[in-house]
Amino acid sequence: MSRVTDFINLNLNPSTIIAEYIWIGGSGLDLRSKARTLSTPIDDPQKLPKWNYDGSSTGQAHGNDTEVILHPQAVFKDPFRRGNNILVLCDAYNPLGDPIYTNKRFDAAKIFGHPDVVAEAPWFGLEQEYTLLQKDTKWPLGWPIGGFPRPQGPYYCGVGAEKTFGRDIVDAHYKACLYAGITIGGVNAEVMPGQWEFQVGPSAGITAADELWVARYILERVAEIAGVIVSFNPKPVPGDWNGAGAHTNYSTKSMRKEGGYEAIQKAIEKLGLRHEEHIASYGEGNEHRLTGLHETADINTFSWGVAKRGVSIRVGRETEKEGKGYFEDRRPGSNMDPYVVTSMIAETTILWKP
């Protein structure tokens, strides 16, 4: 008797390609996708056909005209179907060609395409923290039902069945991202049990945000297979537990060259002047995470320091020693939109004139 996996593993004609089109839904965080068949391999997103979907079913269109148009923007290898099949990251437009309100990539592309930003060649390293939840209880993976594990301490980068929960999901996601061609730098267990982190980058400009969105999509798909929920809530469990962030490491050409420490200090000064504006765009519910406790700075106070984690901006010890390098914005929450955060940092530090 045939099994479902027998059909999933069928070999197709090499010229037959399945393209999974991926886009961001109406909440600004939910991911959607659907597949189409192509008759020839294509690795250039500009050569891929535009497509459409029903925006009324994703909270992105109303009234009689519900058609939303998908514009392919980036292509990755598909780790689920494999072969020559692809994942296609898209952004969304109305039929007149205008970006819809959830299309944050459009404005980000304009900032990253500005000549002054291009000249500074910004690099980003994005640290995506997340929590794995039990499907039926919505309680963190590995936690006793209705109860709590031992206090934090042994879980961060821990090893052992009583310290780490969901490593198979994490490793599957890690390898799937590498297969897809995402610049994923590594993974680790986080401070709260059931919480993990992966890093994307260093990647240049808008590529970092593209890669993080696809890495999130792959994580959701792997967790779907495992029957586990992925939460990007910045504070998934109230109380004496670490929240989940998306620390954003950043550098420009001026910061990476000799004497770049001065450029780093000037950039941090600019970020401090626009602290409230950045915080407002750094993730919903982030105020529950940025309390001044659990390795965070208070949400209302801008601060920075070398090798400190209870600050808004952390400068690494090696950067101070070398007099050049990068810094880490520790304020973004785990549910931030990477298009918004990365372009905002670039705009503030490169284009904005106080």
LUMLUMKE-442936 format. One record per residue: x, y, z of N, C-alpha, C, O in turn. Coordinates in steps of 0.05 Angstrom, whole numbers, plus 5000, padded with zeros to 4 digits. Example, Ala and Ser with C-alpha at 12.3 -4.5 7.8 and 13.67 -1.06 7.14 Angstrom:
REM residues 2
526448865156524649105156526449345156528549345169
525749555142527349795143525850015157526850235161
//
This chain:
REM residues 354
501749765000500050005000501850255000503750275015
501050444983502650684982502150865007500050865019
504251005014504151195036504351475026505351515003
503551665042503751945034506552025027507052165007
508451925043511251995038512251895011514052004999
511051675001511851564975511351774953512851794934
509151914956508352114935510052374939510752504920
510552444964512152684970514952644958516152844948
515952404958518652344949518852274919520952194909
516652304905516652244876518652434862518752674868
520152324843521952484827520452604803519052464789
520752864800519353004779521253044755523653014759
520153114732521753194710523453434718522353624730
526153434713527853654722526953934713527554134725
525453944691524454204681521954294695521054514690
520754124712518354194726519154294754520354154770
518554544760519354674784516854754800514954864789
516954694826514854804844515955044859518055024872
514555264857515455514870513455584892511055624887
514455594916512755664939512955964943515056064952
510856114937510856404940510156474970508156384980
511856634983511556705011511057005013512357165000
509157075031508757365036507857405065507257215079
507857655074507157725101504157805102503257955085
502657685121499857725122499057985137500658155142
496458005142495258255152496158345179496058585185
497058165197497958245223500758365222501658495242
502158335200504858435198506858245208509258285205
505958015220507757815230507157535219508957375216
504557485213503857225203504857185175504757375158
505756945169506756885142504756705127503556535139
504556755102502756605084504356495061506456605054
503356285048504756185024502856015008500955895018
503455994983502055804965503955734942505855884936
503455504929505255404909504155424881501755414876
505955444862505255434834507355274818509655244828
506655174795508455024778509655194757508355354743
512355174754513755314733514855104713515454874720
515155184688516054994668518955004663520054844647
520455174677523355194673524555304699523355464712
527055224705528355334729528855634726529755724705
528355784747528856074748529956144775528856074795
532256284775533456364800533556674803534556774824
532656814783532457114784529657194791527757144776
529257314815526457394822525057574802522657564800
526657734788525457924769524357774744522757894729
525157534740524157374717521857194725520657064707
521257184750518957014759516357164755516257414757
514157024749511657154744510457274770510757154792
509257504767507657614790505257434794504457284776
504057444817501757274824499857434840500457664847
497557324847495657474864494457284884494657044882
493157414904491757254925489357424935489057654929
487657294950485257414961485957564987486157445008
486257824985487057985008484858005029485558065052
482357955022480257955042480557725062479457745084
481957515054482257285071484757305089485257135105
486357515084488857555100488757815116490657895129
486457955114486158215128487658435114488458625127
488058415087489558615073488058745050489158895034
485458685047483758815027480858805036480058615050
479258995027476459005034474859095010475959184990
472259065012470459154990470358954967470758714971
469759054944469258884920471858804907471958604893
473958964910476558904897478458794918479758954932
478758534920480358414941482958294931484458164946
483558344906485958224894488458374902488558614899
490458234912493058344920495158204902495057964898
497058364892498958264873501658214887502658384902
502757974883505357894894507557954874507457874851
509658104884512058154868514357994879515258054902
515457794865517757644875520157824880520757994863
521457784903523757954910526357794916528557904914
526057554925528457394931527757094928525457014933
529756934920529356654914531256484932533656554935
530256264943531856084959531255804951529055744941
533055614956532555334951530455234971530455324994
528755054963526654954980527654704995528054494983
527954725021528954495036526854285041527554065050
524354345036522154155040521753975016521553735018
521454094992521153944967523853864955524053664940
525854034960528553984950528753974920526954094906
530653844909531053854880531454134870532954284882
530254194847530454464836528254654846527954874836
526654564865524354724874525354954891527554944903
523755164893524655414905522555534924520155484921
523555694942521955874959522256154947524556244941
520056304944520156564932518956764952516556764957
520656944962519657154980518557384964519857484946
516157464971514857674956513957904974513757874998
513558144962512158354976509558414960509258314937
507758564972504958574962504158854953504859054966
502558874931501759124919498759104911497758884907
497459334910494759334899494859324868497059354857
492659284855492659264826493759504811494559484788
493759734824494859984812497859994814499160174802
499059804829501959804831502959944856505459974859
501260024874502060154899502459944921500859764922
504559974938504859784960502559804979501660014986
501559574989499459575009500759645036503159645039
499059695056499959815081501859625097503459725113
501659365093503359185107506059135092507758985102
506359265069508859225054510959415064511259635054
512459325085514559485096517159465080518959635083
517259275063519759235046520059465027522359545021
517859575016517959774996519460025006521360124993
518760125029520160355040522960295049524760455046
523360055059526159965066527959965042530260045043
526859875019528559854995529360134985531560174975
527560334990528260604982530560714999532360844989
530460655025532660745043535260605036537360735034
535160335032537660195026538660254998540960204992
536960364981537760434954538760724952539760804931
538560874974539561154974542561154970543960994982
543661324953546561324947548261344972550361224973
547461514991549061545016549161285032551161215045
546961135032546860885046548460675031549960515043
548160665005549660474989552660514993554160324995
553560774995556360834998557460735025559760665027
555660715045556560625072556360325075557260225095
555160185056555059895056554359775084555959645096
551959835094551159735120550959435121549859305103
551959315143551759035149550058995174550159155192
548558775174546858705197547258415205547558235188
547258365231547158105242544758095261544658235281
542757935254540157935269539957685287540157455277
539557725313539357505332536357465338535257615353
535257255327532357205330531857005352532456765350
530757105375529956925396527056855393525457005382
526356615402523556515399523056305421524956205432
520556245426519856045445518155825432516355885417
518855575438517255355428515155285449515755255473
512655265439510355215457509054945451508954855428
508154805472506554565468503954635454502554825462
503254475434500954545417498254565432496754745428
497854375450495254355463494954555487492754655492
497154615500496954775524497955065521497455235537
499455115498500655375493502655445515503155685520
503755245529505655285550508355205539508555025523
510655335548513255275536513954975536513254835554
515254895515516154625511517954535535519754685542
517354305547518954205568518054295596518954185616
516154485597515154575623512954385633511454285617
512854335659510654175670507954305666507754555669
505954155658503354275653502254415678501954295699
501654675675500554825697502654905718501955015739
505154835713507254895732509655025720509655115696
511755035735514155175726516654995731516754835749
518655035713521154885717522855015739522055215751
525254915743527055045762527755325751527555375727
528555505769529255775761531455785740532955585736
531656005726533656035705536456005716536956065739
538155915698540955875706542255655690544255695677
541155405691542455185677541655155648542654985634
539855325637538655275611540255415588540355295566
541355645593542755795572545055625561546955555575
544955555535546955395522547355125537549555015536
545255035549545354795566545354535549544654535526
546054325563546054055551544753865570545353865594
542953695560541653495578538653505576537553715570
537453275580534553255577532953425596530653495590
534153495619532753655638533253955635532254125650
534954025614535654305610534854405583534354645580
534754235562534154325535531754175524531553935527
530054325511527554215501527054315472526754555467
527154125453526554195425529054215408528954335386
531254095417533754125401533454005373534654105354
531853785370531553665344530153865324530953875301
528254025334526954225318528954445310529054535287
530554525329532554735325534654655304535354805286
535654405307537654315288536554275260537854325240
534054175259532654135233532454405219532954435195
531654615235531354885223534054985214534255105193
536054945231538755045224539754935197540655085180
539554665194540454545169538654625145539654655123
536054655150534254735128534955015119534855065095
535655195137536455465129539055465113539355605093
540955295122543555275107542955165079544155265060
541254965077540554855051539355065033539855075009
537555235045536155435029537955655019537355795000
540355685031542155895023542056145040543056355033
540856115064540656345082543256365098544456155105
544156605102546656655117545956625147545856825161
545656385156545056335185547656275199549156085192
548256435219550956415232551156215254553256115260
548856135267548955945288546355935303544456085297
546255755323543855725341544855675369547055585373
543055735389543655665416541155665433539155795427
541155505455539055505474539255765490541455865496
536955885496536856145510536456105541536355885551
536256335554536256335584533756205595533856055615
531356255583528956125592528655855579529055825555
528055645594527755375582525455375561523355485565
526055245538524155235516524555465497523155485477
526455635503527055865486529755835472531655735484
529755915446532155875430532756125414531156315413
535056115401535856345384537356245360538856045361
536856375337538556335314539456615304538156815309
541756615291542856865281543056865251543956675238
542157085239542357125210544357345205544257565217
546257295187548257495180551057415187551557185196
552957595182552557865172551657865143552757735126
549558025138548458055111548258355105547858515122
548558415079548558705071545758805066544158675053
545259045076542859195069540259035074539858915094
538559055054535858925056535958625056533958495064
538158515047538458225046538058095074536957875076
539058235095538758125122535858085129535157885141
534158285123531258265129529958045112528257895122
530658035087529557825070530257545081528457375083
532757505089533557245100532257185126531556955131
531857385143530557325169527657245165526657055178
526157375147523457295142523257015131521456865140
524956935113524856665103525756465124524656245125
527656535141528456365163526156325182525756105193
524556535187522156505204520156315191518956145204
519856345165517956165150518855875153517255705158
521455825148522455555150522055445179521355215182
522555605199522155525226519155445231518655245244
517355605221514455545225513855285211512255125222
514955235188514354985173515554745188514154535190
517954765198519154545213517554485238517054255245
516754695253515154665277512454545271511354395287
511354615247508754505239508954195236507154055245
511154105224511553815221511853685249510953465253
513253825267513753715294511253735312511253625334
509253885304506853925321507354105344506254075365
509054315340509754505361509254785351509454835327
508554965369507955245361510455415366511955375385
510955605347513155795351511856065360510056165348
512956165382512056425392514256635390516556585398
513556865378515357095377514557305397515257545394
512957235417512157425438514657515453516157355463
514957785456517357885471517357805500519557795513
515057745512514957655540512957435542510757475552
513657185534511656975532510656875559508456775562
512356905580511556815607512157045626514457125629
510157165639510557375659512257275682512357035688
513457465696514957395720517957385716519057525698
519257235732522157235733523357045712524856865717
522657105687523656955664524557155642523257365639
526657085629527657265607525557285585524157095579
525457525573523757555549525257475524527457355526
524157525501525357445475525757695458523957855454
528157735449528857965434529757895406529757665398
530558105391531758075365534058275363533958465347
536058225379538358405380539458445352539858255337
539958695345540758765318543558875317544059105327
545458725307548258805304548658955278547458885258
550159175280550259365257552959485254554359545274
553759515229556259675223556059795195554459705178
557560005191557760125165560760125156562460045172
561260195132563960205122565660395139567960325145
564560615147566060805164566760685191568860745203
564960515202565460385228567460165226568860105246
567560035203569359795200572259875193573959705196
572660115184575460195177576960305201575760345222
579560355198581160455219580060715230579260895214
579860745256578760985268575760985268574461185274
574560745263571660735261570160775287567660815287
571560755309570260785335568861055338566761075351
569961255326568761525327566061525312564161645321
565961385289563461365274561361205290559061265289
562261005305560460855322559261025343556861015348
560861185356559961365377557961575366555961635380
558461675343556661875330553961735324551861855327
554061495314551661355307549961295332547561325332
551261215354549861165379548661425390546361415400
549961645387548861905396546361965380544362055392
546361915354543961965338541661775347539361865349
542261525352540161335360538961425387536561395391
540561535404539561635430537561865426535661885441
538062035407536362265402533662185391531662325393
533461945379530961845367529961595382528661425370
530661575407530061335422527061275422526361045416
525361465428522461415430521361325403519661145402
522361445381521361375354522161085348520560935336
524561005355525460725350523860535366522960325356
523560595392522160415410519260355399518260135401
517960565389515260535379515060345355512960245349
517360295342517360115318518859855323519459715304
519559795348521259565353519759325364521059135374
517159315360515659065367513459115387513759265406
511158995381508759025399509158855424510058625424
508458975447508758845473511658855484512258715504
513359005471516159015479516559145506518559105520
514559305515514659435541514659235564515659295586
513558995559513558785580516358655582516958525602
517958685562520658575562522758775571524558705587
522559015562524559225568523959355595522759575596
524659215616524059305643526459405659526159505681
528859365648531259415663532259165678534459175690
530758955676531558695688531958495665531458545642
532958255673533358035653534958125629534158075606
537158265633539058345612537858535592538358525568
536158715602535058925585535459195599535859215623
535259405582535059675593532159755596530459645583
531659945614528860045616527960175590529560325578
525460125583524560225557524560525554524760625532
524360675576524160965576526861105577527061345574
529060955580531661065584533660965563533960715561
534961135548536961055529539661045543540361215558
541160825538543760795550545560625532544560475515
548160645536549960475521552360415538552960565557
553860205531556260145546557759925532556759795514
560259885541561959685530561659425546562059415570
561059215531560858945543558558925563558558735579
556659105563554459095582551958995567551559055543
550258855581547758755569545258885580543158855568
545459035602543159175612543059455601542359645616
543559485575543659745562542159735536541559515526
541559975525540159985499541959895476541259745459
544459995478546459935457548959825470550059945489
549759585461552259465472554459475451554059405428
556759575460559159575443560959345453561459325477
561859175435563458945444566259035453567259235445
567358875471569958925482572058935459573959095460
571758755440573658735418573458985400575559085390
571059095397570759335381572159575394573459725381
571859595421573259815435576259775433577759975429
577259535436580059475434581259545407583359665405
579759455386580759495358580359785348581659875330
578459925361577860195352576160205327576160405313
574859985321573059965298571359715301571959545317
569259695284567659455285564659515283563759645265
563159405303560259425301559159465329560559455349
556459515331555159525357552559375355551659295333
551259325378548859165380546559335392546859435414
544459365377541959485387540359265401539359095387
540159285427538859075443535959125448534658975462
534859335436532059415442529959265426527859215437
530459185401528259055385527158805399528758635409
524558775399523258535409523258315388523858365365
522758075397522957845379520957855356521357725336
518758005360516658025338517058265321515158345307
519358395322519758625305519758555276520158325268
519158755259519358725230522158805221522959035224
523758615212526558675205526858885183528859025182
524858915165524959125145524859405159526359585152
523159425179522859675194525359735210526359955209
526259545226528459595244531059645230532459845236
531759485210534359525196534359785180536359935181
532159845166532160095151532060345169533160545162
530760315192530660535211533360605222534160835225
534860395229537560425240539360565219540860745225
539160465194540760585172539960875167541661045163
537360925167536461195161537261395183538161615177
537061305208537861475231540861535231541661755235
542461325227545361355230546761465206548961575208
545561435182546861525157545561775145546961965138
542861775143541561985129540562215146540462445138
539762155171538562355188540462565197542762495206
539662815195541363035204539963165228537963305225
540963125253539763245276539563545275538563675293
//
